[in-house]
Amino acid sequence: MARGCCDAYNERRSHEKLKYKTPDEVHQAFYFYVSTILERQHQVSLKQNNND
C-alpha cells in the first residue's frame, strides 16, 4: 500500500511547486543536465591531454 502511494506521488502526481511536473520528471531532467555537463568536461579534458 505505501509503495503504491509513493509511486503515485513521485511518478504520476504533478506538483504546483515543480511547475506541474512530477518529482520523477524533475529528477530525470536534473540528472540529464548533470550528465551532459560531466560529458562536456570529460571531452575538454581529453582534448587538453591530447594537446600536451
Secondary structure, DSSP 8 states (H G I E B T S, - for coil): -HHHHHHIIIII--BGGGTTB-HHHHHHHHHHHHHHHHHHHHHHHHHHHHH-
